[in-house]
Amino acid sequence: MQKMVKGANVGLAALSDDVGSVMMSLGWSSPTGEGDADVSVLLLDGDGKVRSDADFCFYNNPIAGNGSVQLLGKTPTADGNEDRISFDLDAVPAEVERIVVAASRYGGSRFGDLNDLHLTLADSAGDSLVQFSIEDAGAVSAFIFGELYRRTGEWKFRAVGQGYASGLGALATDFGVDVDDDAEEEETSGGQPGQQEEREGREEPEGARRAVVPAPRAPEPAAVAVVDRGGEAAPTGPSRHTRPRTAKKKVTLPRTAKKSLAENDAWRTARLFPLSALKNDRERETRATSVLLSVMTQVPEFGRRLTAGFGAPAGRMETFTEVSLPHGDAPRRPDGVIRVERAGKLWTALMETKTNGNALKPDQVQAYMDIAARRGYESVITLSNDVALEGSSLVDVRVDGRRKHKVALWHLSWAEVAHQAQMLIRHEGVGTATHAWLLQELLHYLQHEHSGCHGFQNMGAAWVPVRKGIDDETLCQGDPRATEVIESWEKLIRQVCLRLGGELGQKVLPVQRAKRGADPRARRADLADRLCTQGRLEAELRIEGTPGILAIAADLRTGKLRTSIEVPASEQGYPLSRAKRLIRQLASAPADLHIETLVEGDGVGPRGTLERLRPEPADLLPKEGGEIAGFRLSLFKGMRNGRGSAESGFIRSVDDAVDRFHALVIAQLETGGGRRRGSGEPAVSG
């Protein structure tokens, strides 16, 4: 991997033979754990300007360049999270000479407040080619990390590292996007002057394109019938002030189903993918693979969403099952094959599927890796109930270094498949009502108890002995079983994020407070030692649009689960007014909610249950006039003891605790005590 400095450039062909498709990752960390930014990409012609609004790629327009550029969203890593972008460089329109990759912050936040800003670029096999670390971002709210550009028929990368004090509006204007004045004023208001000069005196280019710079992401109503991207729709709730003006409509399905025409509940709805005939695990695997691959082919947005992160180009997709491929004395039959054609070139991936909690078999995966290498295929994809972790492999395979052709090994969990389907049909939308219906049928199949396609289901063989060791105080530091439990806990938290994010239509990501670059195995070993001494499993989730971090603590000694959030106190009004305002917001919260006052410099102040504090909110005021910094809200519940399944045990306890806390506490804070956002009748998003 080549490390870059600001202003340096390098030809991609000199770094790898496989740069037709590349993956770029942007990452950062925050000292407070709450820093974030929105990624955007601009496709520029030979004059350094966008050709049209469609060349401005951001969270509400995540695909550009006829599918050659796609924002994949945030992905958890060992050090936190990264935003990933896929580039199918072979398919980039010929008129596009440069691709600029940038990010923007909002609400007065600056890139100089973030730590460890970096960019990495990897080839289609996942091998890192370039790393660019930024140490001098400064007080700017928009920042160009780097750019890809053509030079004599070859793609090159340049490390830019340039900031814009006046925000995304100035950046977009520099590249020919004519911004809405109101949106630009809203974005840049409230911030302090930056260290870099604002761009002034620009001449408006002839035939300038009228576009709207996106406002910061804010929560929207989750249930929508048709999201009209072509005009201004009537707002029905909180919405973004601006949106891109494109001509496409995206279809989603309402949360509330239409009234059934059945005479009684015994009448069963006809399903596209029936489950009644499934008899054993082999049939489950075959059926699940065929169902998934067929929907990926028929719903292009879904197929692209699942394969873009694996280096697949944007193009015509075909999928196959039970293909016989020669291998030694006996042929091998992978569960599935995915092929994508783009500009006369083929991308091929073999798929190995497991359901019902069955583990992947290393010898099978190794055989498919060898077959793919011999036949010039690009990838092997494993799909199972398990969740892959950074720095931890689900299967051990050897790679023959003598082979010139590299094969990438990727893993996909059934929970991720369900998450992506739900995001599309409930929140982001697909091209037609038929596509939405197909995804709904897929979701019904995946979530059925007989499909075997549930997510991570079991805390593993080490769970019971570790709990027993904690109970009788015989579990010692360094015990490898404790590390196994930490890995299972991390997988469970990743799955909780996927499930909750799919339901809300918002990003939900695990927070890992570790120094960037730390070995994930060393981090888990440290957490395992803390589990041995403290008897607790702990995690934190960041939910987009939420005023704090959702903390989860499972005390294995007491058998109690605690879900909590720390919310800052309002800066307006007297201390008693702040306490009363909080109590009003929690009007529908459960009476057993614990509230603790956080005092500046002194830690925790007065505390009590909501039931006791409702008539006497003054009991939350600190003694001797201490300054209120915020409040900690907590709910407690007992947890089940079994190893767990989709329906019972510890895993279900954690799911229930998170769902209850979000619905009864966090949603009350977000809506000011009113009806939960996104519930009720379908609406048209404005």
Phi, psi and omega in degrees: 000133182264127178270132186252156172243163183304128179092347182283156177221160181205143175281132184292326182297334179285346184259335183199153175274356189233070183241021174296325173233133180227160179237128178249138179236133175246132183220160178195169174223161183235137178300332181267352182078008185237009182281140177207166179206159178257132181270143175219154181227137178239129178262121190244147177273192183295340178269004180077024181234154174291148179282327180198177179301331183294344179275000176260104188256123180208190190301330181263000175217069194282357182233133181217171177061044181056035178090000182283341178235130181217129172279125183261357179083191184272143178232129178297140175230178180297335185255001183145250181212156176225145170271132183241143181228132177258139178234119171265087189295331178292339184254002178296130180309143186299332182287344182276118182259331181223149175232113183263131180247122185223176175211157182221150176244171188213171178067028180084000179283149183233154179292335177295343178280348183265155176250159170057041174296131181203159175230136172232149179233130182232153177278183186292342177274357179090003180280130182290133180254318189221143171226132180230115179257136183247126181244353187230049184295320177080186185274068180236151181254356172223146188210130174268118179281311183191183179210149170257137182211155180271141174212113181051048176079003182240144176274135178233163177240138176237132174276111187268296179066044182247134181252160177234113181294329184269011168091191185297330180300315180292320180298311182297321180297322179302333183253024169089007176270119179274115190265155174290125184301320181295319181293321181294320180295320180295320183293322187268350182289150175089350183265165177268155179302141183270181183273345184252149186291141174281151182277126181228168174068029180280143173269138179287124183293151178298135181069034183301143182269132182271119181222171180239123175291132183294139173282165177304147180296134177224155182298143177237166172301133187280330184264117179225149179266304176224126176264110185272110180271000187260349182205187182267114180264158180289128180291144179240006181175195179302134182211168175287148180288335184223158176207155178291144179262100176238176187260004187265149172249140178246133184257132172234169179257142179292151177293322183270118182288152176295155179298130183288149176269001180293149180289327180205176185291345180286343178284127182260135177292135176295136183241146178292324182241089182289155181240355189295333186271359182289127185244331184212176184296324181296319178294322178298316180297315182297313181295314183297318180297315182295317179299311182297310184295324179294320179290323176301323180288320186278336179245093188303321181298322181288313179299319179293320181300321183281332187257342184300322180291348179261010177090008180287142177283169173273119183185194180286125184252137169229146181231153185219156177232154175053046177278132179269124180235133182296140178200100180064225183284335184228140179291156176249148181236094175297154181296331180201161175226133177244128176233135178234129179252131177213122177054042177079000180252149181248137170245129186230137175227135172269146183236133174243123188244141172228144178229175174059028178080004180289142183277150173293144180259120183303323182293324177294312181297321178299318179298318180289327175297317179294317179298314181299320180295318181293323186267001177077023177280156187273325191214158165237129181244124174260142183226122183204181176287341184284161181243129180280142178244152176297129178078010179224128184260138176283328177222144177262121177232151177259147180245125179284106182294346180283342180282132178288324183279128180261139178243130180268137176253121182238156176233143178228135178259154177298329177297322178293321178299312180297321179300312182294322177296317181293321179299321182288313187276340181260334191229311188268328177094155177233179190291322185222164176295328178295318177298319178297319179295319178300317178293324177296319177295321176298314180299318178300319179295310184297325185271356179288143184296337183268353185287331185076010185256023175292170180281204179304124193243344193218133180283359172093169185294336182279349188298308183295311179296328178292317178297320179294319179296325177290319181298315183262009175059041176249358180281123185253152175299144182090355179292121183297338179294328177295322177295321176300319179293321178299317178296318179296320178298317180296321177296318179299317180295320177300319181291321176302319179298316180297313183295312182293321178298321178294323180289321185273337187074024181232157177288128174235119188227144176288142177260124178240111183271075179228150179293134181301137181092354179293144179293121181299329178291322177292323178297316180292325178296322177295318178295325178294320177295322177293325176298319180296321185272327185256337179072024182233145169252130185229148177205160177227140179238137173254117180256123182304131178086001181264141186284009180193187180260130176278118180257139178235129178226125177251109179271105184286345178281319182263348182072028183246141172253131178241125171246135185209163176212141174257121181245137179291149177285149176299142179277354183256146174087172178282163180307317180295323178297322179295318180295317180295321180298317178298315180298322178294320178299328184264031184300325182258006180286158181294149184295335182272012176295129178269134178237128177239136176274130176262124186252136179304122174079340185249359179084234187268136177253219181299155180211163178176173177276156180300324180301319181283328186275341182304311179282343184226067180298341179295341178294347178277350184285135180296151176287153176058029170071027178298152181279128180282121177269329182173194180222144173253125180250130186221144170236145180239146173206155176285154180242148179287158191259344186290169178294333170103154173212190180293340187249340184211179176089189185300318182300315179295325178299317180295315178303312182297318181297316180294315180299315181297316182294318180294315184291320189263344182238298185298317180297329177293322178293322183288329185254005180069028178091001180273197181294145183300131183299134177093356179269169176089211190285156174300150181220165173260123182289140179251000000 
